[in-house]
Amino acid sequence: MLEPVPGLPEGVIGFEAVGEVHAGDYRDTLIPALEAHRGPLRLVYVLGDRFAGYSAGAAWADTKLGFDHHGRWHRAAIVTDTDWIRHLAHAFGWMVPGDFAVFPLDERDAAIAWVAAD
């Protein structure tokens, strides 16, 4: 499931992955939030201690996400200490449109500030 991250600066969208994330979480939660957002997309995506993994459908939805909203991405940050996600993000981050960065969980506030900055 994807839970909204409360208290973000204006213009920033944020979600935290809780339990196992499924394709329906993208379809029903993340994508509608991106489509309803006006202006450049600024996303903080937290995969912390409550994250249990991705279903195969969610992994595919995640892969397509950058391409489906290609021209609107400004900045996106993944916040996680999960090694396999950090490795994949560093390996494939160049494919993400706009600016992209990976932050450890203890730098969550720095990630939010970075996404919000111009």
BALUM-400887 format. One record per atom (N, C-alpha, C): residue in one letter; x, y, z; atom name. Coordinates in steps of 0.1 Angstrom, whole numbers. Example, Ala and Ser with C-alpha at 12.3 -4.5 7.8 and 13.67 -1.06 7.14 Angstrom:
! residues 2
+---------+-------+-------+-------+-------+
| residuo |     x |     y |     z | atomo |
+---------+-------+-------+-------+-------+
|       A |   132 |   -57 |    78 |     N |
|       A |   123 |   -45 |    78 |    CA |
|       A |   132 |   -33 |    78 |     C |
|       S |   128 |   -22 |    71 |     N |
|       S |   137 |   -11 |    71 |    CA |
|       S |   129 |     0 |    79 |     C |
+---------+-------+-------+-------+-------+
END
This chain:
! residues 118
+---------+-------+-------+-------+-------+
| residuo |     x |     y |     z | atomo |
+---------+-------+-------+-------+-------+
|       M |     8 |   -12 |     0 |     N |
|       M |     0 |     0 |     0 |    CA |
|       M |     9 |    12 |     0 |     C |
|       L |     4 |    23 |    -5 |     N |
|       L |    11 |    36 |    -5 |    CA |
|       L |     3 |    46 |     3 |     C |
|       E |    10 |    51 |    13 |     N |
|       E |     4 |    61 |    22 |    CA |
|       E |    10 |    75 |    19 |     C |
|       P |     1 |    85 |    18 |     N |
|       P |     7 |    99 |    16 |    CA |
|       P |    16 |   103 |    28 |     C |
|       V |    26 |   110 |    24 |     N |
|       V |    35 |   116 |    34 |    CA |
|       V |    30 |   129 |    38 |     C |
|       P |    26 |   131 |    51 |     N |
|       P |    20 |   144 |    55 |    CA |
|       P |    31 |   155 |    56 |     C |
|       G |    26 |   168 |    56 |     N |
|       G |    34 |   179 |    59 |    CA |
|       G |    45 |   183 |    49 |     C |
|       L |    43 |   180 |    37 |     N |
|       L |    53 |   183 |    26 |    CA |
|       L |    51 |   197 |    22 |     C |
|       P |    62 |   203 |    17 |     N |
|       P |    61 |   217 |    11 |    CA |
|       P |    52 |   217 |    -1 |     C |
|       E |    47 |   229 |    -3 |     N |
|       E |    37 |   230 |   -14 |    CA |
|       E |    44 |   226 |   -27 |     C |
|       G |    37 |   219 |   -35 |     N |
|       G |    42 |   214 |   -48 |    CA |
|       G |    49 |   201 |   -48 |     C |
|       V |    51 |   195 |   -36 |     N |
|       V |    58 |   182 |   -34 |    CA |
|       V |    48 |   171 |   -31 |     C |
|       I |    49 |   160 |   -38 |     N |
|       I |    40 |   148 |   -36 |    CA |
|       I |    49 |   138 |   -29 |     C |
|       G |    44 |   131 |   -19 |     N |
|       G |    52 |   121 |   -13 |    CA |
|       G |    43 |   109 |    -8 |     C |
|       F |    49 |    97 |   -10 |     N |
|       F |    43 |    85 |    -6 |    CA |
|       F |    53 |    76 |     1 |     C |
|       E |    48 |    68 |    11 |     N |
|       E |    56 |    58 |    18 |    CA |
|       E |    50 |    45 |    15 |     C |
|       A |    58 |    36 |    11 |     N |
|       A |    54 |    22 |     8 |    CA |
|       A |    53 |    15 |    22 |     C |
|       V |    41 |     8 |    23 |     N |
|       V |    38 |     1 |    36 |    CA |
|       V |    34 |   -13 |    32 |     C |
|       G |    40 |   -24 |    38 |     N |
|       G |    37 |   -37 |    34 |    CA |
|       G |    41 |   -40 |    20 |     C |
|       E |    34 |   -49 |    13 |     N |
|       E |    38 |   -52 |    -1 |    CA |
|       E |    30 |   -42 |   -10 |     C |
|       V |    37 |   -36 |   -20 |     N |
|       V |    32 |   -27 |   -29 |    CA |
|       V |    27 |   -35 |   -42 |     C |
|       H |    15 |   -32 |   -46 |     N |
|       H |     9 |   -39 |   -58 |    CA |
|       H |     6 |   -29 |   -69 |     C |
|       A |     4 |   -34 |   -81 |     N |
|       A |     1 |   -25 |   -93 |    CA |
|       A |   -11 |   -17 |   -90 |     C |
|       G |   -21 |   -22 |   -82 |     N |
|       G |   -33 |   -14 |   -79 |    CA |
|       G |   -29 |    -2 |   -71 |     C |
|       D |   -19 |    -2 |   -63 |     N |
|       D |   -15 |     9 |   -55 |    CA |
|       D |   -10 |    21 |   -64 |     C |
|       Y |    -3 |    17 |   -75 |     N |
|       Y |     0 |    27 |   -85 |    CA |
|       Y |   -12 |    32 |   -92 |     C |
|       R |   -20 |    23 |   -97 |     N |
|       R |   -32 |    27 |  -104 |    CA |
|       R |   -42 |    35 |   -96 |     C |
|       D |   -44 |    32 |   -83 |     N |
|       D |   -55 |    38 |   -75 |    CA |
|       D |   -50 |    50 |   -67 |     C |
|       T |   -37 |    50 |   -64 |     N |
|       T |   -32 |    60 |   -55 |    CA |
|       T |   -21 |    70 |   -61 |     C |
|       L |   -10 |    64 |   -66 |     N |
|       L |     1 |    72 |   -71 |    CA |
|       L |    -2 |    79 |   -84 |     C |
|       I |    -7 |    72 |   -94 |     N |
|       I |    -9 |    78 |  -107 |    CA |
|       I |   -20 |    89 |  -106 |     C |
|       P |   -32 |    87 |   -99 |     N |
|       P |   -41 |    98 |   -98 |    CA |
|       P |   -35 |   110 |   -91 |     C |
|       A |   -27 |   108 |   -81 |     N |
|       A |   -21 |   120 |   -75 |    CA |
|       A |   -12 |   127 |   -84 |     C |
|       L |    -4 |   120 |   -92 |     N |
|       L |     4 |   127 |  -102 |    CA |
|       L |    -4 |   134 |  -113 |     C |
|       E |   -14 |   128 |  -117 |     N |
|       E |   -23 |   134 |  -128 |    CA |
|       E |   -31 |   146 |  -122 |     C |
|       A |   -34 |   146 |  -110 |     N |
|       A |   -41 |   157 |  -104 |    CA |
|       A |   -32 |   169 |  -101 |     C |
|       H |   -19 |   166 |   -99 |     N |
|       H |   -10 |   177 |   -96 |    CA |
|       H |    -8 |   186 |  -107 |     C |
|       R |    -8 |   199 |  -104 |     N |
|       R |    -5 |   209 |  -114 |    CA |
|       R |    10 |   214 |  -113 |     C |
|       G |    16 |   215 |  -124 |     N |
|       G |    30 |   220 |  -124 |    CA |
|       G |    39 |   208 |  -125 |     C |
|       P |    52 |   211 |  -124 |     N |
|       P |    63 |   201 |  -125 |    CA |
|       P |    61 |   191 |  -114 |     C |
|       L |    64 |   178 |  -117 |     N |
|       L |    63 |   168 |  -107 |    CA |
|       L |    75 |   167 |   -98 |     C |
|       R |    73 |   168 |   -85 |     N |
|       R |    83 |   167 |   -75 |    CA |
|       R |    78 |   156 |   -65 |     C |
|       L |    86 |   144 |   -65 |     N |
|       L |    81 |   133 |   -58 |    CA |
|       L |    91 |   128 |   -48 |     C |
|       V |    87 |   125 |   -36 |     N |
|       V |    95 |   118 |   -25 |    CA |
|       V |    88 |   105 |   -23 |     C |
|       Y |    96 |    94 |   -24 |     N |
|       Y |    91 |    81 |   -23 |    CA |
|       Y |    99 |    73 |   -13 |     C |
|       V |    92 |    70 |    -1 |     N |
|       V |    99 |    65 |    10 |    CA |
|       V |    97 |    50 |    11 |     C |
|       L |   107 |    42 |    12 |     N |
|       L |   107 |    28 |    14 |    CA |
|       L |   114 |    24 |    27 |     C |
|       G |   107 |    25 |    38 |     N |
|       G |   113 |    23 |    51 |    CA |
|       G |   111 |    10 |    57 |     C |
|       D |   111 |    10 |    70 |     N |
|       D |   110 |    -3 |    78 |    CA |
|       D |    97 |   -10 |    76 |     C |
|       R |    86 |    -3 |    72 |     N |
|       R |    73 |    -9 |    70 |    CA |
|       R |    71 |   -15 |    56 |     C |
|       F |    81 |   -13 |    47 |     N |
|       F |    81 |   -18 |    33 |    CA |
|       F |    84 |   -33 |    33 |     C |
|       A |    76 |   -41 |    26 |     N |
|       A |    78 |   -55 |    26 |    CA |
|       A |    82 |   -60 |    12 |     C |
|       G |    81 |   -52 |     2 |     N |
|       G |    84 |   -57 |   -12 |    CA |
|       G |    74 |   -52 |   -22 |     C |
|       Y |    77 |   -56 |   -35 |     N |
|       Y |    68 |   -53 |   -46 |    CA |
|       Y |    63 |   -66 |   -52 |     C |
|       S |    50 |   -65 |   -56 |     N |
|       S |    45 |   -76 |   -65 |    CA |
|       S |    51 |   -74 |   -79 |     C |
|       A |    50 |   -84 |   -87 |     N |
|       A |    56 |   -83 |  -101 |    CA |
|       A |    49 |   -72 |  -108 |     C |
|       G |    36 |   -71 |  -106 |     N |
|       G |    28 |   -60 |  -113 |    CA |
|       G |    32 |   -46 |  -109 |     C |
|       A |    36 |   -45 |   -96 |     N |
|       A |    40 |   -32 |   -91 |    CA |
|       A |    54 |   -28 |   -96 |     C |
|       A |    62 |   -38 |   -97 |     N |
|       A |    76 |   -36 |  -103 |    CA |
|       A |    74 |   -31 |  -117 |     C |
|       W |    66 |   -36 |  -125 |     N |
|       W |    63 |   -32 |  -139 |    CA |
|       W |    57 |   -18 |  -139 |     C |
|       A |    48 |   -15 |  -130 |     N |
|       A |    41 |    -2 |  -129 |    CA |
|       A |    52 |     9 |  -125 |     C |
|       D |    61 |     5 |  -117 |     N |
|       D |    71 |    14 |  -112 |    CA |
|       D |    81 |    18 |  -124 |     C |
|       T |    84 |     8 |  -132 |     N |
|       T |    93 |     9 |  -144 |    CA |
|       T |    86 |    19 |  -154 |     C |
|       K |    73 |    18 |  -156 |     N |
|       K |    66 |    26 |  -166 |    CA |
|       K |    64 |    40 |  -161 |     C |
|       L |    64 |    42 |  -148 |     N |
|       L |    60 |    55 |  -142 |    CA |
|       L |    67 |    67 |  -148 |     C |
|       G |    80 |    66 |  -149 |     N |
|       G |    88 |    77 |  -154 |    CA |
|       G |    84 |    80 |  -169 |     C |
|       F |    82 |    70 |  -176 |     N |
|       F |    79 |    72 |  -191 |    CA |
|       F |    65 |    78 |  -193 |     C |
|       D |    55 |    74 |  -185 |     N |
|       D |    41 |    78 |  -187 |    CA |
|       D |    39 |    93 |  -184 |     C |
|       H |    48 |    99 |  -176 |     N |
|       H |    47 |   113 |  -173 |    CA |
|       H |    60 |   120 |  -176 |     C |
|       H |    66 |   116 |  -187 |     N |
|       H |    80 |   120 |  -190 |    CA |
|       H |    83 |   135 |  -189 |     C |
|       G |    75 |   143 |  -196 |     N |
|       G |    78 |   157 |  -197 |    CA |
|       G |    75 |   165 |  -185 |     C |
|       R |    69 |   159 |  -175 |     N |
|       R |    65 |   167 |  -163 |    CA |
|       R |    74 |   165 |  -151 |     C |
|       W |    84 |   156 |  -151 |     N |
|       W |    92 |   153 |  -140 |    CA |
|       W |   102 |   165 |  -138 |     C |
|       H |   103 |   170 |  -125 |     N |
|       H |   113 |   180 |  -122 |    CA |
|       H |   124 |   173 |  -113 |     C |
|       R |   119 |   168 |  -102 |     N |
|       R |   128 |   161 |   -92 |    CA |
|       R |   121 |   149 |   -86 |     C |
|       A |   128 |   139 |   -84 |     N |
|       A |   123 |   127 |   -76 |    CA |
|       A |   134 |   121 |   -67 |     C |
|       A |   130 |   117 |   -55 |     N |
|       A |   139 |   112 |   -46 |    CA |
|       A |   133 |    99 |   -40 |     C |
|       I |   142 |    89 |   -40 |     N |
|       I |   139 |    76 |   -32 |    CA |
|       I |   146 |    77 |   -19 |     C |
|       V |   139 |    74 |    -8 |     N |
|       V |   144 |    75 |     5 |    CA |
|       V |   143 |    60 |    11 |     C |
|       T |   155 |    54 |    12 |     N |
|       T |   155 |    40 |    17 |    CA |
|       T |   169 |    36 |    21 |     C |
|       D |   168 |    26 |    30 |     N |
|       D |   181 |    19 |    34 |    CA |
|       D |   181 |     5 |    28 |     C |
|       T |   171 |     1 |    20 |     N |
|       T |   170 |   -12 |    14 |    CA |
|       T |   181 |   -13 |     3 |     C |
|       D |   191 |   -22 |     6 |     N |
|       D |   202 |   -22 |    -4 |    CA |
|       D |   199 |   -25 |   -18 |     C |
|       W |   190 |   -35 |   -21 |     N |
|       W |   187 |   -39 |   -34 |    CA |
|       W |   180 |   -27 |   -42 |     C |
|       I |   172 |   -19 |   -35 |     N |
|       I |   165 |    -8 |   -41 |    CA |
|       I |   176 |     3 |   -44 |     C |
|       R |   185 |     6 |   -34 |     N |
|       R |   195 |    16 |   -36 |    CA |
|       R |   204 |    12 |   -48 |     C |
|       H |   207 |    -1 |   -49 |     N |
|       H |   216 |    -5 |   -61 |    CA |
|       H |   209 |    -3 |   -74 |     C |
|       L |   196 |    -7 |   -75 |     N |
|       L |   188 |    -6 |   -87 |    CA |
|       L |   186 |     9 |   -90 |     C |
|       A |   184 |    17 |   -80 |     N |
|       A |   182 |    31 |   -83 |    CA |
|       A |   194 |    38 |   -88 |     C |
|       H |   206 |    34 |   -82 |     N |
|       H |   218 |    40 |   -87 |    CA |
|       H |   221 |    35 |  -102 |     C |
|       A |   218 |    22 |  -104 |     N |
|       A |   221 |    16 |  -117 |    CA |
|       A |   212 |    22 |  -128 |     C |
|       F |   199 |    24 |  -125 |     N |
|       F |   190 |    28 |  -135 |    CA |
|       F |   185 |    42 |  -134 |     C |
|       G |   190 |    50 |  -124 |     N |
|       G |   185 |    63 |  -122 |    CA |
|       G |   187 |    73 |  -133 |     C |
|       W |   197 |    70 |  -142 |     N |
|       W |   199 |    78 |  -154 |    CA |
|       W |   187 |    78 |  -163 |     C |
|       M |   178 |    68 |  -162 |     N |
|       M |   167 |    67 |  -171 |    CA |
|       M |   155 |    75 |  -166 |     C |
|       V |   156 |    80 |  -153 |     N |
|       V |   145 |    87 |  -148 |    CA |
|       V |   146 |   102 |  -153 |     C |
|       P |   134 |   106 |  -159 |     N |
|       P |   135 |   120 |  -164 |    CA |
|       P |   136 |   130 |  -153 |     C |
|       G |   142 |   141 |  -155 |     N |
|       G |   143 |   152 |  -145 |    CA |
|       G |   155 |   148 |  -136 |     C |
|       D |   156 |   155 |  -125 |     N |
|       D |   167 |   152 |  -115 |    CA |
|       D |   162 |   140 |  -106 |     C |
|       F |   172 |   132 |  -103 |     N |
|       F |   168 |   120 |   -95 |    CA |
|       F |   179 |   118 |   -84 |     C |
|       A |   176 |   114 |   -72 |     N |
|       A |   186 |   111 |   -62 |    CA |
|       A |   180 |   101 |   -52 |     C |
|       V |   190 |    94 |   -46 |     N |
|       V |   186 |    84 |   -36 |    CA |
|       V |   192 |    89 |   -22 |     C |
|       F |   184 |    88 |   -12 |     N |
|       F |   188 |    92 |     1 |    CA |
|       F |   186 |    81 |    11 |     C |
|       P |   194 |    80 |    22 |     N |
|       P |   192 |    71 |    32 |    CA |
|       P |   180 |    76 |    41 |     C |
|       L |   174 |    67 |    49 |     N |
|       L |   163 |    70 |    57 |    CA |
|       L |   165 |    81 |    67 |     C |
|       D |   177 |    82 |    72 |     N |
|       D |   181 |    92 |    82 |    CA |
|       D |   182 |   106 |    75 |     C |
|       E |   182 |   107 |    62 |     N |
|       E |   182 |   119 |    55 |    CA |
|       E |   169 |   123 |    48 |     C |
|       R |   158 |   118 |    54 |     N |
|       R |   145 |   120 |    48 |    CA |
|       R |   142 |   135 |    46 |     C |
|       D |   145 |   143 |    57 |     N |
|       D |   142 |   157 |    56 |    CA |
|       D |   151 |   164 |    45 |     C |
|       A |   163 |   159 |    43 |     N |
|       A |   172 |   165 |    33 |    CA |
|       A |   166 |   161 |    19 |     C |
|       A |   161 |   149 |    18 |     N |
|       A |   155 |   145 |     5 |    CA |
|       A |   143 |   154 |     2 |     C |
|       I |   134 |   157 |    12 |     N |
|       I |   123 |   165 |     9 |    CA |
|       I |   127 |   179 |     5 |     C |
|       A |   137 |   185 |    12 |     N |
|       A |   142 |   198 |     9 |    CA |
|       A |   148 |   198 |    -5 |     C |
|       W |   155 |   188 |    -9 |     N |
|       W |   161 |   187 |   -22 |    CA |
|       W |   150 |   187 |   -33 |     C |
|       V |   140 |   179 |   -31 |     N |
|       V |   129 |   178 |   -41 |    CA |
|       V |   122 |   191 |   -42 |     C |
|       A |   120 |   198 |   -31 |     N |
|       A |   113 |   211 |   -31 |    CA |
|       A |   121 |   222 |   -37 |     C |
|       A |   134 |   221 |   -37 |     N |
|       A |   143 |   232 |   -42 |    CA |
|       A |   142 |   234 |   -57 |     C |
|       D |   146 |   245 |   -61 |     N |
|       D |   147 |   248 |   -76 |    CA |
|       D |   160 |   246 |   -81 |     C |
+---------+-------+-------+-------+-------+
END
